[in-house]
């Protein structure tokens, strides 16, 4: 009987919320746990802000990667088992690569809207059963933590953790990519399974990678898009007032989050140095070409999945001057 009851409880937690109760309890699935600052310092404050800014009795509850692994979260949200997904496009690029392409750009959230790319991405996701709610940009970008400093041969011979997003740059620099979720990076570095890890410039401190890696790479590259997506049926089930309030709150917090990430990045680097890590630098010729290599590499990979959509994003980015 206990087993049956436990199964019923789990099933209830994963069932879509009934239409009449959608505005009361929305389930948010996150690709990261609270160890990642983009969850504790951005997503969770936004969830509180959204509850305050909506006149309906909206309540948000968060579920992390311990519920469903990050690379397997896209379908459960598009099918309505959860209402919202907080993620990066690299985690689901095999389903749709448009989200991943946002990390190749160099503009702010405001420029993303002005260029038309935000609305275009929203339409593409709606075809997959999801509504784009917000893009919280960390413009401090990505970097790598390494066990050993860089030499004249960049990443040659090194195995570097990275989602598919990182693969073009890792391979361009001579490294071999390895796909691992966040919680597996520490033991992989500790045991020498990987020689380094690609990750946003914000995040290494809470995961304590300074205990198993001695260096962080500069300069950083790209920018990190933290996408908040909503199941399209859930969105369509909300009244117009609630939809408008959510959109207004999201637009406001896209700007707020940029400042939060800037503060976190400055504090992050200072803490890494205090914990004994050192900066290691790409050679000048590599550093000079890193931005364009990242842009072209990410978009070329994205185009293998959605060639027509990525061609349009390239054109819009060029017109708005927010490309590589």
LODREN-870957 format. One record per residue (C-alpha): x, y, z; residue in one letter. Coordinates in pm, 1 decimal. Example, Ala and Ser with C-alpha at 12.3 -4.5 7.8 and 13.67 -1.06 7.14 Angstrom:
// residues 2
<atom u="1230.0" v="-450.0" w="780.0" code="a"/>
<atom u="1367.0" v="-106.0" w="714.0" code="s"/>
***
This chain:
// residues 324
<atom u="0.0" v="0.0" w="0.0" code="x"/>
<atom u="285.2" v="241.0" w="83.7" code="x"/>
<atom u="441.4" v="173.7" w="-255.7" code="x"/>
<atom u="112.3" v="243.4" w="-431.6" code="x"/>
<atom u="60.3" v="568.6" w="-240.7" code="x"/>
<atom u="414.4" v="680.5" w="-313.9" code="x"/>
<atom u="359.4" v="614.2" w="-684.1" code="x"/>
<atom u="36.8" v="812.1" w="-679.6" code="x"/>
<atom u="211.0" v="1107.9" w="-514.5" code="x"/>
<atom u="487.3" v="1110.1" w="-776.2" code="x"/>
<atom u="233.5" v="1085.7" w="-1057.4" code="x"/>
<atom u="37.9" v="1375.6" w="-910.4" code="x"/>
<atom u="350.3" v="1590.9" w="-896.6" code="x"/>
<atom u="416.5" v="1530.3" w="-1266.4" code="x"/>
<atom u="58.4" v="1564.3" w="-1394.2" code="x"/>
<atom u="-24.5" v="1882.2" w="-1587.4" code="x"/>
<atom u="-212.1" v="2136.3" w="-1379.0" code="x"/>
<atom u="-582.3" v="2143.7" w="-1458.0" code="x"/>
<atom u="-694.5" v="2439.4" w="-1672.0" code="x"/>
<atom u="-882.6" v="2604.3" w="-1391.2" code="x"/>
<atom u="-582.1" v="2589.7" w="-1157.9" code="x"/>
<atom u="-305.9" v="2696.7" w="-1397.7" code="x"/>
<atom u="-272.8" v="3041.5" w="-1249.5" code="x"/>
<atom u="-244.3" v="2903.4" w="-898.5" code="x"/>
<atom u="48.8" v="2663.0" w="-919.2" code="x"/>
<atom u="303.6" v="2657.8" w="-1201.6" code="x"/>
<atom u="582.8" v="2400.7" w="-1190.2" code="x"/>
<atom u="926.7" v="2527.1" w="-1296.7" code="x"/>
<atom u="1183.9" v="2270.5" w="-1410.4" code="x"/>
<atom u="1543.6" v="2395.8" w="-1394.8" code="x"/>
<atom u="1849.2" v="2251.5" w="-1570.9" code="x"/>
<atom u="2063.2" v="2343.0" w="-1268.8" code="x"/>
<atom u="2028.0" v="2313.7" w="-894.9" code="x"/>
<atom u="2070.4" v="2601.0" w="-652.2" code="x"/>
<atom u="2449.5" v="2559.8" w="-656.2" code="x"/>
<atom u="2451.6" v="2755.3" w="-981.7" code="x"/>
<atom u="2421.3" v="3126.0" w="-904.7" code="x"/>
<atom u="2191.6" v="3181.8" w="-1202.5" code="x"/>
<atom u="1932.4" v="2980.3" w="-1007.5" code="x"/>
<atom u="1974.8" v="3113.1" w="-654.6" code="x"/>
<atom u="2052.9" v="3473.1" w="-752.3" code="x"/>
<atom u="1836.9" v="3516.1" w="-1065.2" code="x"/>
<atom u="1566.5" v="3252.4" w="-1115.4" code="x"/>
<atom u="1444.0" v="3232.2" w="-757.2" code="x"/>
<atom u="1424.5" v="3611.8" w="-706.4" code="x"/>
<atom u="1242.4" v="3635.3" w="-1040.2" code="x"/>
<atom u="993.1" v="3371.5" w="-929.8" code="x"/>
<atom u="919.3" v="3577.8" w="-617.6" code="x"/>
<atom u="897.6" v="3897.1" w="-825.2" code="x"/>
<atom u="657.2" v="3734.4" w="-1070.8" code="x"/>
<atom u="429.5" v="3616.8" w="-790.8" code="x"/>
<atom u="420.3" v="3973.3" w="-658.4" code="x"/>
<atom u="357.8" v="4133.7" w="-999.3" code="x"/>
<atom u="64.2" v="3918.5" w="-1107.0" code="x"/>
<atom u="-284.6" v="3998.1" w="-979.6" code="x"/>
<atom u="-394.9" v="3634.7" w="-1017.6" code="x"/>
<atom u="-289.8" v="3399.5" w="-740.3" code="x"/>
<atom u="17.3" v="3269.5" w="-926.9" code="x"/>
<atom u="240.6" v="3035.9" w="-726.2" code="x"/>
<atom u="564.8" v="2895.2" w="-865.8" code="x"/>
<atom u="739.6" v="2582.3" w="-742.5" code="x"/>
<atom u="1088.2" v="2480.0" w="-860.7" code="x"/>
<atom u="1214.2" v="2132.4" w="-953.0" code="x"/>
<atom u="1579.7" v="2073.3" w="-1039.9" code="x"/>
<atom u="1791.7" v="1828.1" w="-1236.2" code="x"/>
<atom u="1749.4" v="1570.3" w="-960.8" code="x"/>
<atom u="1390.4" v="1535.9" w="-1088.4" code="x"/>
<atom u="1475.9" v="1504.0" w="-1458.8" code="x"/>
<atom u="1836.3" v="1522.8" w="-1593.7" code="x"/>
<atom u="1915.2" v="1850.1" w="-1778.6" code="x"/>
<atom u="1961.6" v="1691.6" w="-2121.3" code="x"/>
<atom u="1621.3" v="1520.5" w="-2094.3" code="x"/>
<atom u="1401.0" v="1811.3" w="-1983.9" code="x"/>
<atom u="1278.6" v="1954.7" w="-2313.1" code="x"/>
<atom u="1008.1" v="1699.4" w="-2394.0" code="x"/>
<atom u="855.7" v="1679.4" w="-2044.0" code="x"/>
<atom u="792.7" v="2055.8" w="-2053.6" code="x"/>
<atom u="676.2" v="2069.9" w="-2416.4" code="x"/>
<atom u="436.2" v="1784.3" w="-2335.1" code="x"/>
<atom u="300.6" v="1961.2" w="-2026.1" code="x"/>
<atom u="441.5" v="1754.3" w="-1739.8" code="x"/>
<atom u="593.3" v="2080.9" w="-1614.6" code="x"/>
<atom u="480.8" v="2434.4" w="-1691.5" code="x"/>
<atom u="810.8" v="2618.1" w="-1729.1" code="x"/>
<atom u="1170.9" v="2532.6" w="-1818.6" code="x"/>
<atom u="1475.5" v="2734.4" w="-1709.1" code="x"/>
<atom u="1762.9" v="2622.7" w="-1925.8" code="x"/>
<atom u="2025.8" v="2696.3" w="-2188.0" code="x"/>
<atom u="1972.6" v="2610.9" w="-2553.7" code="x"/>
<atom u="2275.7" v="2383.5" w="-2555.4" code="x"/>
<atom u="2088.2" v="2130.1" w="-2342.1" code="x"/>
<atom u="1826.4" v="2064.4" w="-2610.4" code="x"/>
<atom u="1992.2" v="2164.9" w="-2936.1" code="x"/>
<atom u="1905.2" v="1833.4" w="-3102.7" code="x"/>
<atom u="1537.0" v="1929.3" w="-3068.7" code="x"/>
<atom u="1579.5" v="2293.4" w="-3168.0" code="x"/>
<atom u="1906.8" v="2483.6" w="-3201.7" code="x"/>
<atom u="1762.9" v="2836.0" w="-3208.9" code="x"/>
<atom u="1812.0" v="2881.9" w="-2834.0" code="x"/>
<atom u="2174.7" v="2775.7" w="-2852.2" code="x"/>
<atom u="2238.1" v="3032.9" w="-3126.6" code="x"/>
<atom u="2151.7" v="3315.4" w="-2883.1" code="x"/>
<atom u="2479.0" v="3247.9" w="-2698.8" code="x"/>
<atom u="2673.5" v="3340.3" w="-3013.3" code="x"/>
<atom u="2543.5" v="3697.4" w="-3014.6" code="x"/>
<atom u="2698.4" v="4003.9" w="-2854.9" code="x"/>
<atom u="2400.9" v="4223.8" w="-2772.2" code="x"/>
<atom u="2197.6" v="4299.2" w="-2462.6" code="x"/>
<atom u="1847.7" v="4168.2" w="-2400.5" code="x"/>
<atom u="1715.8" v="4504.2" w="-2521.7" code="x"/>
<atom u="1909.4" v="4468.6" w="-2847.0" code="x"/>
<atom u="1783.8" v="4113.6" w="-2882.0" code="x"/>
<atom u="1429.3" v="4250.8" w="-2876.6" code="x"/>
<atom u="1506.2" v="4546.6" w="-3104.2" code="x"/>
<atom u="1671.3" v="4323.1" w="-3364.2" code="x"/>
<atom u="1362.6" v="4105.2" w="-3392.7" code="x"/>
<atom u="1558.7" v="3794.6" w="-3291.9" code="x"/>
<atom u="1373.7" v="3752.6" w="-2961.1" code="x"/>
<atom u="1033.4" v="3742.7" w="-3131.9" code="x"/>
<atom u="1168.9" v="3517.3" w="-3405.9" code="x"/>
<atom u="1304.0" v="3272.6" w="-3146.7" code="x"/>
<atom u="967.6" v="3282.6" w="-2968.3" code="x"/>
<atom u="786.0" v="3182.1" w="-3288.6" code="x"/>
<atom u="1028.4" v="2897.0" w="-3349.2" code="x"/>
<atom u="977.5" v="2760.5" w="-2997.9" code="x"/>
<atom u="600.6" v="2792.0" w="-3025.9" code="x"/>
<atom u="616.9" v="2547.6" w="-3316.1" code="x"/>
<atom u="771.5" v="2305.1" w="-3064.5" code="x"/>
<atom u="494.6" v="2360.8" w="-2807.9" code="x"/>
<atom u="677.7" v="2619.3" w="-2593.5" code="x"/>
<atom u="644.5" v="2993.1" w="-2538.8" code="x"/>
<atom u="957.9" v="3203.4" w="-2478.5" code="x"/>
<atom u="903.6" v="3406.9" w="-2161.4" code="x"/>
<atom u="1246.0" v="3561.4" w="-2092.6" code="x"/>
<atom u="1615.4" v="3552.2" w="-2180.8" code="x"/>
<atom u="1831.6" v="3640.7" w="-1881.7" code="x"/>
<atom u="2166.5" v="3726.7" w="-2038.8" code="x"/>
<atom u="2498.1" v="3694.7" w="-1858.3" code="x"/>
<atom u="2715.2" v="3909.1" w="-2085.7" code="x"/>
<atom u="3031.0" v="3809.8" w="-1898.2" code="x"/>
<atom u="3024.9" v="3501.7" w="-2115.1" code="x"/>
<atom u="3186.7" v="3161.4" w="-2091.5" code="x"/>
<atom u="3529.7" v="3049.9" w="-1983.2" code="x"/>
<atom u="3715.2" v="2732.2" w="-1895.3" code="x"/>
<atom u="3871.4" v="2605.6" w="-1577.1" code="x"/>
<atom u="4185.6" v="2396.5" w="-1629.1" code="x"/>
<atom u="4398.5" v="2167.6" w="-1419.4" code="x"/>
<atom u="4714.6" v="2296.5" w="-1594.7" code="x"/>
<atom u="4787.7" v="2637.4" w="-1751.8" code="x"/>
<atom u="4768.9" v="2706.0" w="-2124.9" code="x"/>
<atom u="5082.9" v="2669.3" w="-2332.0" code="x"/>
<atom u="5172.2" v="2745.0" w="-2692.4" code="x"/>
<atom u="4946.6" v="2465.1" w="-2817.5" code="x"/>
<atom u="4617.3" v="2597.9" w="-2673.4" code="x"/>
<atom u="4403.4" v="2293.3" w="-2577.7" code="x"/>
<atom u="4587.5" v="2034.3" w="-2785.7" code="x"/>
<atom u="4567.6" v="1690.0" w="-2628.6" code="x"/>
<atom u="4328.2" v="1797.4" w="-2352.6" code="x"/>
<atom u="3982.6" v="1658.9" w="-2280.0" code="x"/>
<atom u="3745.4" v="1943.1" w="-2193.6" code="x"/>
<atom u="3394.1" v="1914.1" w="-2054.9" code="x"/>
<atom u="3137.8" v="2108.8" w="-2252.1" code="x"/>
<atom u="2781.9" v="2085.5" w="-2377.9" code="x"/>
<atom u="2755.6" v="2080.8" w="-2761.1" code="x"/>
<atom u="2762.9" v="2460.9" w="-2748.5" code="x"/>
<atom u="3134.7" v="2454.6" w="-2663.6" code="x"/>
<atom u="3238.9" v="2182.9" w="-2905.1" code="x"/>
<atom u="3331.8" v="2400.0" w="-3208.0" code="x"/>
<atom u="3568.7" v="2616.7" w="-3002.6" code="x"/>
<atom u="3715.8" v="2325.3" w="-2804.7" code="x"/>
<atom u="3786.7" v="2139.0" w="-3127.9" code="x"/>
<atom u="3917.4" v="2453.5" w="-3302.4" code="x"/>
<atom u="4169.9" v="2489.1" w="-3018.7" code="x"/>
<atom u="4279.5" v="2126.7" w="-3047.0" code="x"/>
<atom u="4088.5" v="1981.5" w="-2752.8" code="x"/>
<atom u="3848.6" v="1687.7" w="-2729.8" code="x"/>
<atom u="3501.1" v="1767.7" w="-2587.9" code="x"/>
<atom u="3325.9" v="1556.4" w="-2325.6" code="x"/>
<atom u="2959.5" v="1606.9" w="-2234.9" code="x"/>
<atom u="2891.5" v="1599.9" w="-1859.8" code="x"/>
<atom u="2618.2" v="1751.9" w="-1640.1" code="x"/>
<atom u="2727.0" v="2004.5" w="-1377.9" code="x"/>
<atom u="2722.1" v="1766.2" w="-1081.8" code="x"/>
<atom u="2972.4" v="1533.4" w="-1252.8" code="x"/>
<atom u="3235.7" v="1798.3" w="-1329.8" code="x"/>
<atom u="3402.7" v="1805.0" w="-985.7" code="x"/>
<atom u="3472.8" v="1430.2" w="-966.3" code="x"/>
<atom u="3576.5" v="1423.2" w="-1334.0" code="x"/>
<atom u="3834.6" v="1696.7" w="-1269.7" code="x"/>
<atom u="3943.2" v="1536.0" w="-945.1" code="x"/>
<atom u="4005.1" v="1196.5" w="-1106.6" code="x"/>
<atom u="4159.0" v="1337.9" w="-1423.4" code="x"/>
<atom u="3877.2" v="1212.3" w="-1644.8" code="x"/>
<atom u="3880.7" v="1561.6" w="-1797.4" code="x"/>
<atom u="4157.8" v="1821.4" w="-1804.4" code="x"/>
<atom u="3923.5" v="2115.0" w="-1783.9" code="x"/>
<atom u="3564.5" v="2230.1" w="-1810.9" code="x"/>
<atom u="3379.1" v="2492.6" w="-2007.1" code="x"/>
<atom u="3121.8" v="2684.0" w="-1804.2" code="x"/>
<atom u="2981.9" v="3036.3" w="-1769.5" code="x"/>
<atom u="3217.5" v="3283.9" w="-1604.6" code="x"/>
<atom u="2974.9" v="3275.4" w="-1310.8" code="x"/>
<atom u="2943.1" v="2943.4" w="-1131.3" code="x"/>
<atom u="3276.3" v="2778.9" w="-1049.3" code="x"/>
<atom u="3287.1" v="2911.1" w="-692.6" code="x"/>
<atom u="2966.7" v="2746.4" w="-568.9" code="x"/>
<atom u="3068.6" v="2419.1" w="-730.4" code="x"/>
<atom u="3411.4" v="2452.2" w="-559.7" code="x"/>
<atom u="3604.3" v="2362.3" w="-873.2" code="x"/>
<atom u="3895.6" v="2565.9" w="-736.5" code="x"/>
<atom u="3968.2" v="2259.9" w="-521.5" code="x"/>
<atom u="4038.7" v="2044.4" w="-828.0" code="x"/>
<atom u="4147.2" v="2296.1" w="-1094.9" code="x"/>
<atom u="4420.5" v="2557.0" w="-1062.3" code="x"/>
<atom u="4348.2" v="2792.9" w="-1353.4" code="x"/>
<atom u="4073.5" v="2990.3" w="-1525.0" code="x"/>
<atom u="4110.6" v="3098.5" w="-1886.8" code="x"/>
<atom u="4095.8" v="3452.9" w="-2018.0" code="x"/>
<atom u="3956.8" v="3616.6" w="-2222.9" code="x"/>
<atom u="3600.7" v="3492.5" w="-2183.1" code="x"/>
<atom u="3389.7" v="3439.2" w="-2494.8" code="x"/>
<atom u="3025.9" v="3470.0" w="-2601.6" code="x"/>
<atom u="2745.2" v="3539.4" w="-2358.8" code="x"/>
<atom u="2519.7" v="3309.1" w="-2164.8" code="x"/>
<atom u="2147.2" v="3297.8" w="-2234.5" code="x"/>
<atom u="1935.1" v="3158.8" w="-1953.4" code="x"/>
<atom u="1604.6" v="3091.3" w="-2122.6" code="x"/>
<atom u="1271.9" v="3069.5" w="-1945.1" code="x"/>
<atom u="1019.8" v="2877.7" w="-2156.2" code="x"/>
<atom u="655.5" v="2798.9" w="-2082.1" code="x"/>
<atom u="445.9" v="2511.4" w="-2210.0" code="x"/>
<atom u="232.9" v="2666.6" w="-2484.9" code="x"/>
<atom u="-93.8" v="2514.0" w="-2364.2" code="x"/>
<atom u="-24.0" v="2646.7" w="-2015.4" code="x"/>
<atom u="40.6" v="2991.6" w="-2163.6" code="x"/>
<atom u="-273.5" v="2985.5" w="-2377.4" code="x"/>
<atom u="-474.0" v="2879.5" w="-2071.5" code="x"/>
<atom u="-383.0" v="3199.3" w="-1884.5" code="x"/>
<atom u="-610.3" v="3503.5" w="-1909.2" code="x"/>
<atom u="-489.7" v="3806.1" w="-2107.2" code="x"/>
<atom u="-423.0" v="4012.4" w="-1795.6" code="x"/>
<atom u="-195.9" v="3746.8" w="-1646.5" code="x"/>
<atom u="-15.3" v="3701.0" w="-1978.4" code="x"/>
<atom u="46.1" v="4075.5" w="-2001.2" code="x"/>
<atom u="169.9" v="4094.2" w="-1642.1" code="x"/>
<atom u="410.6" v="3804.6" w="-1698.0" code="x"/>
<atom u="549.8" v="3965.3" w="-2014.8" code="x"/>
<atom u="596.2" v="4301.5" w="-1840.8" code="x"/>
<atom u="768.5" v="4142.4" w="-1541.0" code="x"/>
<atom u="993.9" v="3935.3" w="-1766.4" code="x"/>
<atom u="1101.5" v="4234.2" w="-1977.9" code="x"/>
<atom u="1188.1" v="4427.1" w="-1663.2" code="x"/>
<atom u="1382.3" v="4140.9" w="-1507.4" code="x"/>
<atom u="1580.4" v="4075.4" w="-1825.4" code="x"/>
<atom u="1743.1" v="4415.4" w="-1764.5" code="x"/>
<atom u="1774.2" v="4363.9" w="-1388.9" code="x"/>
<atom u="1940.4" v="4024.2" w="-1431.8" code="x"/>
<atom u="2219.4" v="4170.2" w="-1646.1" code="x"/>
<atom u="2334.0" v="4385.4" w="-1354.7" code="x"/>
<atom u="2306.4" v="4090.8" w="-1115.8" code="x"/>
<atom u="2531.1" v="3880.3" w="-1339.4" code="x"/>
<atom u="2788.6" v="4162.3" w="-1364.0" code="x"/>
<atom u="2813.0" v="4180.3" w="-984.9" code="x"/>
<atom u="2835.4" v="3802.4" w="-955.6" code="x"/>
<atom u="3111.3" v="3780.0" w="-1218.4" code="x"/>
<atom u="3329.4" v="4040.6" w="-1046.7" code="x"/>
<atom u="3286.5" v="3869.0" w="-711.2" code="x"/>
<atom u="3343.9" v="3528.0" w="-870.2" code="x"/>
<atom u="3684.5" v="3608.8" w="-1016.8" code="x"/>
<atom u="3803.0" v="3772.5" w="-695.9" code="x"/>
<atom u="3698.1" v="3463.5" w="-498.6" code="x"/>
<atom u="3870.5" v="3224.1" w="-740.3" code="x"/>
<atom u="4195.7" v="3417.8" w="-699.0" code="x"/>
<atom u="4155.3" v="3423.7" w="-320.8" code="x"/>
<atom u="4106.3" v="3045.5" w="-327.3" code="x"/>
<atom u="4435.9" v="3000.8" w="-512.3" code="x"/>
<atom u="4338.2" v="2988.6" w="-879.1" code="x"/>
<atom u="4532.6" v="3184.4" w="-1139.5" code="x"/>
<atom u="4437.8" v="3331.7" w="-1474.9" code="x"/>
<atom u="4591.3" v="3166.7" w="-1779.9" code="x"/>
<atom u="4566.6" v="3342.1" w="-2115.1" code="x"/>
<atom u="4514.1" v="3241.5" w="-2475.0" code="x"/>
<atom u="4791.6" v="3356.2" w="-2706.4" code="x"/>
<atom u="4730.1" v="3693.6" w="-2870.4" code="x"/>
<atom u="4643.7" v="3554.4" w="-3213.0" code="x"/>
<atom u="4394.7" v="3308.0" w="-3064.3" code="x"/>
<atom u="4241.6" v="3570.8" w="-2834.9" code="x"/>
<atom u="4202.3" v="3812.1" w="-3126.9" code="x"/>
<atom u="4000.8" v="3557.5" w="-3325.8" code="x"/>
<atom u="3811.6" v="3400.7" w="-3036.9" code="x"/>
<atom u="3497.1" v="3613.3" w="-3067.9" code="x"/>
<atom u="3447.4" v="3543.4" w="-3438.4" code="x"/>
<atom u="3545.2" v="3176.2" w="-3396.2" code="x"/>
<atom u="3283.4" v="3138.6" w="-3123.5" code="x"/>
<atom u="3014.5" v="3314.8" w="-3328.3" code="x"/>
<atom u="3077.1" v="3114.6" w="-3644.2" code="x"/>
<atom u="3125.6" v="2786.4" w="-3460.6" code="x"/>
<atom u="2803.2" v="2811.2" w="-3259.0" code="x"/>
<atom u="2595.3" v="2920.3" w="-3557.3" code="x"/>
<atom u="2746.5" v="2660.4" w="-3789.8" code="x"/>
<atom u="2661.1" v="2387.3" w="-3538.1" code="x"/>
<atom u="2311.6" v="2531.1" w="-3488.5" code="x"/>
<atom u="2259.2" v="2537.0" w="-3864.8" code="x"/>
<atom u="2304.2" v="2159.6" w="-3883.7" code="x"/>
<atom u="1972.1" v="2133.2" w="-3697.3" code="x"/>
<atom u="1775.1" v="2440.6" w="-3814.3" code="x"/>
<atom u="1948.1" v="2576.7" w="-4128.0" code="x"/>
<atom u="1673.4" v="2814.0" w="-4243.2" code="x"/>
<atom u="1609.6" v="2961.5" w="-3899.0" code="x"/>
<atom u="1980.0" v="3012.3" w="-3829.1" code="x"/>
<atom u="2027.2" v="3182.0" w="-4167.6" code="x"/>
<atom u="1759.4" v="3433.5" w="-4065.6" code="x"/>
<atom u="1921.6" v="3488.7" w="-3726.7" code="x"/>
<atom u="2256.4" v="3552.0" w="-3899.6" code="x"/>
<atom u="2094.6" v="3818.1" w="-4118.5" code="x"/>
<atom u="1915.3" v="3988.2" w="-3828.1" code="x"/>
<atom u="2230.8" v="3982.7" w="-3614.8" code="x"/>
<atom u="2433.9" v="4138.3" w="-3895.9" code="x"/>
<atom u="2175.8" v="4413.0" w="-3949.7" code="x"/>
<atom u="2167.3" v="4491.0" w="-3576.8" code="x"/>
<atom u="2549.1" v="4462.4" w="-3542.9" code="x"/>
<atom u="2526.0" v="4207.7" w="-3263.7" code="x"/>
<atom u="2708.3" v="3922.4" w="-3435.2" code="x"/>
<atom u="3066.1" v="3800.5" w="-3419.6" code="x"/>
***
